[in-house]
Amino acid sequence: MKLLLLFSLLSCNLLANDWLSFRGSQSNLGRVETELSASPKLKWKFQTEGPIKGTAVITQQKVFIGSEDSKIYCLNTIDGKEIWSTKLSDIVESSPLILDGDIVIGTADGNLYRLDGKTGEQKWLYKADDRFAGGANWFSKSDQKIIVAGNYDNFVHAVNFEDGSKVWTYETENFINGTPAIEDGKIIFGGCDNSIYVLGTDGKLISEIDLGSYIAGSPGLENGQAYIGHYDHKYFRIDINEQKIVWEFSKSTFPFFSSPAIGKGLIIFGGRDRRVYGLDKETGERLWLYKTRGKVDSSPLLCKDKVTFGSHDGRVYILNAKDGKEIWQYDVGKAIIAAPAVAENKLFIGSADGFLYCFE
């Protein structure tokens, strides 16, 4: 019994110390069940040679980040020292995915890589016809792990994680910019053809819902409910099983590129109107808003009672998730498009100045 309890505690600790994908889970929840300090201090920063737009991923005291200098970096989370870096074929805008200790990352010229997490060496290369802007996700089927990622060639690509071979593709009518969300054998994503798509793991269409404007962000998904915004300044809750819109929030006149953080009773997202919104998850009614000095394309991260995000005004923020009151901010001086990641009691976020910042 003692050994079982110890194993359980260790497992919980490991989960708290990992952030493995763009939104931290296959369903893109954008939350972590760990505390976030009300006044974190800058522990270190690491400079790349280009802007950082993607989210860092973390495991086993290693943080991985891509940059528009066409490199992906592996750093020590303790001191920010470089462990390895690998030059890829083009700029990296997307967020890495950690799976079985290895890294899956896409580039702007349409290459999707699997790299050895320990060395950065290439294990395989999959070629699409255009840009990978969003991160990859994954699912298991018939004892195989399958990578799924959207591309600007209008296709979602499903790729065998083991050898990089194509499993299937699904064609839409326009660019796919975000990271697909996956839950209960369903793959959900939006595209610039205005539609939310629901696919099975076989790549077959289950349903398609027209939202009326193009979708640049990534959906968050919980218990069959998808949350997503679009360019025509609306945010939606969509019942995937019933194939219907439950509510829409339209009290803004600017686009939404930010993906939601999904809490127990609320969702939180940013807008290009320089605001961050907290909505009642059931009704879509606004609970609070917070005004920044710049656009908020950065996708917020919910850490129990606090929420953190970046802004084009060059600041990282922490708010009280219950009422939206500011707790802390830090000015890095350049626009922040990347979403934050929290692991090992540290906050990681990249900036257009080319630095990855670590606060503790």
ABEGO torsion letter per residue (X at the ends): XAAAAAAAAAAAAAAAABBABAAGBAAGAGBBBBBBBABBBBABBBBBABBBABBBBBBGGBBBBBBAAGBBBBBBAAAGBBABBBBBABBBABBBBBBGGBBBBBBAAGBBBBBBAAAGBBABBBBBABBBABBBBBBBBGGBBBBBBBBAAGBBBBBBAAAGBBABBBBBABBBABBBBBBGGBBBBBBAAGBBBBBBAAGBBABBBBAGBBBABBBBBBGGBBBBBBAAGBBBBBBAAAGBBABBBAABABBBABBBBBBAABBBBBBAAGBBBBBBAAAGBBABBBBBABBBABBBBBBEABBBBBBAAGBBBBBBAAAGBBABBBBAGBBBABBBBBBGGBBBBBBAAGBBBBBX
